[in-house]
Amino acid sequence: MRNTELPPGWDLAPLADLVSIDGVLSDGDWVESKDQDPDGEVRLVQLADVGDGFFRDRSNRSLTLAKADELRCTFIREGDVLVARMPDPLGRACIYPGGNRPAVTVVDVCVIRPGRYGVDNRWLMWAINSPQVRGQISSLQTGTTRKRISRKNLETVQVAVPPLAEQRRVVEILEDHLSRLDAAVRDLEAAHRKVSSFRKAILLSLVPGDCPESWEVTTVGEAGAIDLGRQRHPDWHHGPEMHPYLRVANVFEDRIDTADVMEMDFSGVFDRYKLEPGDILLNEGQSPHLVGRPALYRGEPAGVAFTNSLLRFRARPDVLPEWALMVFRRHLHARRFMREVRITTNIAHLSSKRLKAVEFPIPPMEEQKRLVQRCEELLTDADALERGLSQGLQRAKSLRKALLARAFDGALVPQNSEDEPASALLEQIRVGRASSGRSAATVRGRQPRKAAGTTASKLAPAPSAVSSSVSRTAVQQEFEL
């Protein structure tokens, strides 16, 4: 945003210049897994805890006071702005809510404390989450496989700053709108889960556990033929009979994804592994709750084979392939396949031998046709509901982005000519630094560490950092400014 585009009373400043002399803009600490202790008194806030506008509270990591003292950790406070220096997404920010014990964070989290004479901390948090700032952060990321933004680059991000009074009005109105939007999103997500339950109920009702007497109850092995696909091998990456093949990455529930189909040499064995329309493919190796995930091959892509990450079921003449798909989907949702898996190296496997022994109900042919048609009708309705809910969630995501964009373009709340302009606030921050004899680089850097040999017991407590049941030694280090 250029100065000519700023609303009246606003100013433009790099992120580092929004932190006053009594504030902090620093990285977290170099805490490794070997430093952690589940019985430690100090909470370790990690990258997974930093949400997009909210504290996720996902990790449950700790270290001892002694280890925090040894590592010379800097303790975070309630109200500090935490910024994720790694995706996903990069640059997301939240407010640390505090707790009943002291806390530190890791090096991939940037800590910003604007200070008593800086900008409003909640306004700053939302500004960092805005499209205007997030776009800059994305453009400043570095790295190849692990994208991140350095603190040096983060400090240079330009922020359009309104007067302090307007910052607080923006936060009040923005959070009111976002709270309503978040409530709507929760309702949509709850409805989405109900659709999933509805889909499961359809399959369990149409393929019941207690079958009518007119049905035949047999096993998968008796209802059709089970075959394992061909094993992949480097020697077959090239050869005279190259053919496409499907693998576990292509097979989803009732859907075959053909966006990434690979090829392999099937010299002399293609007919053995070639798929025919009506074949059912099931995941042989997957996470436990997804093993056995089935899809019906309907002839696309043509002339394709399959690998040993999949099992192929070819129904006998009196079993409709569509009915077989219903049975397998029912077993998937009822977690019947999970009872047959064997887990190796965190991957669950469903062997052909175990699959063959799983029960398989077979109604008369006309009943199969009726149940297949009914299932397609109900699942089509469920799919339509799910698409509508997904569209609603996507619209909510777009609306959230639009709200943040308006808030930091100056369009969410009106400007008040009586507000002290942002330029005065920024000048106050600059004067504070100059009068203290501290450079901006000192303010932006990490807080001074304890000298060697200094014990944690000499630290002064930070507000709201320690409960009465926790030692007052593990608290924010403070120094005379």
C-alpha positions, 0 to 999 in steps of 0.5 A: 500500500502506498502513502497516497492510498492511505486513509486520513490519519494513517501512516505506513511503517515496517513491522519492526518500527511498531514495537516500542522500547519496552517491547519485544520482536524476537525468535523463540528458543532453540529447544530440541526434542531431547530437551523436553520433559513431560513432567516439566513445569514450563510449557513449550508452545510449538508451531502447531499451537499457532493458529490463523487468528486463534491459539490452537492449543494442540501440543502438550510439551514441557521442559523443566525450570532447570532446562529452561535456565540452562538454555537461557530461554525467554519466557512469553507472556499473556497477550504476546503476538505469536507469528509462525515462520513456517507454513501452513499457512506461513505468517499466521498469527495469534495471541498467546492466551497465557495459562497457569504456568510459565511458557516459552516457545520454539525458534520457528515462532516469532514473538512480538510484544508491542510494548506499552507505548506501541500499537494495540496487540490485537490489532497487530495480530489481525493486521499480520493475518490480513491479505495485505500483510500475508501477501508480503510475507509470502513474497519474502519466504525463503527455502526450497523444501521447507519454506520459512520467513526469517525474522530479518525479512519479517521486520521489513514487512510494511503495515498500514497503521491507523490511529491508536483509537481507530485500531481499537475500533477496528478490532471491536467491529472485526472480532464481532463480525468474525465471531458471527462468521466462525459460529456459522462455520461451526454450524456448517462443519457440524452439518458436514459431519452429519452428512457423513453419518447419513452416508454411513447410515444408508450403507448400513441399512441397505446392507444389514448385518442380519440378512433376510432368510432369502439372502445367501450369506457367504464369504468374499472369496466365495462371491468372486475372485480376489487377486493381488496386483503386480509388484513394482520394480526398478527393472520395469520402469522401461521396457517393450510393453509399457502400460498404465497402472493404478496404485493406492494413490489413485483409488478413493471411495467410489472414485478412481483418480486418473490425474497421476497414472504411472506406467510400467513394463508388463512384458508377458504378464499384462493379461494377468493384471489387466482390469476389466469394467466391473472390477472392484479395487480395494486398498491393500495398504493404507492407514487402518481406518482407510484400508479396504477403501473400494472403487469400481473400475468402469473402463477409464482409463482404458488398458490399465493394470494395477499394482500390489498396493491394491486388491482386485475383486471380480464378482461371480455372475450372480453378483452385481459389481455395484452390489459388491461395491455397496458391500465393501463400502459398508464394511469400510464404514462399519470398520469391518476391514480394520478387524482383519488388518496387520500393521507393519511400519505404521501401514495397515495391510489387508491380505487377500487371505484375510479378505477372502474370509470376510462375510459377503451377503448376496440377495436375489438378483432383482433385490440387488438391482432394487437396493443398488438403485435406492442406494444411488438415489440416497447417496446422490442426495447426500453428495448434493448436500455435501457439495452445498455445505462445501460451497458454504465453507468456501464462501465463508473463507472468502468472506473472512479474507474480504473482512480482513482486507476491508479492515486494513484498507480503512473501509471497515470503520469510519475515520475520526478527524479528532483521533491522534494520527498514527504519525504521532504514535510512530514518532512517540515510539522513535523518540522513546528509543532515542531517549533511552539510548537504544537503537532500533536493532536492540529493541527488535532483537531478543531480550538480553539473556541471563549471564552465565551462572545466574539462577532462575531464582533471581528472575522477577515474575511476569504478570499472569505467568505463574500460579500459586502452585508453580514456582515463581522462579520460572518467569519472564526475565526483566531488565531495567531500561 
